[in-house]
């Protein structure tokens, strides 16, 4: 059982245990779909939806699930919500659904979600699991937003499709290609580690 | 309850509940998704065959459909060919608008593609690629102009532009267009198009 205060339960997902920058989880979608802010945001939202609802369901039925079949049960529950998210996007936001392509169905194997079920929801109350899922989701959306903003601005000179760089700016095509994702993520991870070190030594 | 029984019961009920929930969601979204797709196809047909008010499907096979574009009097004034083929990453689906003799390409539209964002994905961009496909002579084979030019006037009537850095995607589109035109010509020759279209050929 977690002994943190409710506030801490939420904020740990934003920084101390940020799924992307601190735990390095869910890197496949993080690297793949952050080539444009709209894609990064949509992916963040879809993942959040799945994470929040899976955590709610898993934490409320945890008593009935024998530990031998817990992973199988979690995967079925997660896959259900992923399919809901996929169908919803296809029905109401077809352009976003198209640009995310196979990455929405792939949320099933996003380790942030399975990881939170195994590490948190299966051991904590429904309320705490919800707070934890909200915190982790916000942390993930934040990471997607930072990464996709850097890549879109440098790679296309736009933010959410609006031109933000002047005429003089020559887009760095590499930033919206896979190498750009690795470079950006690497620099951000180094930064996060540096900030963490600085704040620790001050304490 | 014995552990093994409990495991079976839990997994079965989780599966059943998820399945029924998904059946409901699928039922609720099915129509809308089909409608989105249909609307997209109709929009593309009207976009690639100028001056038409309605369209009709004349032929369908795997990866190839032919639609007839009709003017206000119901005469077929052009064909819209929907064709798919392999691109750099995944299948590319496009819509090609031609006149009734298949000798002139009016316009091209990309319906579905998963090419590299920022490079190959520009095949769906009018300014970079599709603009260079307007009003082309398709009586023979269309060829790609390399290196890329910056205005449609620099191309021959049988040439289309390349996207710098995405030659494979450009070639893939070209090959889908050439192959599908060939196929449609054969279909028309064999008289396989819906009867209504016959008299215009």
Interface residues (C-beta under 8 A of the other chain):
Chain A: X35 X36 X64 X65 X66 X68 X69 X72 X73 X76 X77 X79 X80 X83 X84 X87 X88 X90 X91 X92 X94 X98 X101 X155 X156 X171 X173 X176 X177
Chain B: X3 X6 X7 X10 X11 X14 X15 X18 X21 X22 X25 X26 X29 X32 X33 X36 X40 X90 X112 X114 X116 X117 X118 X119 X165
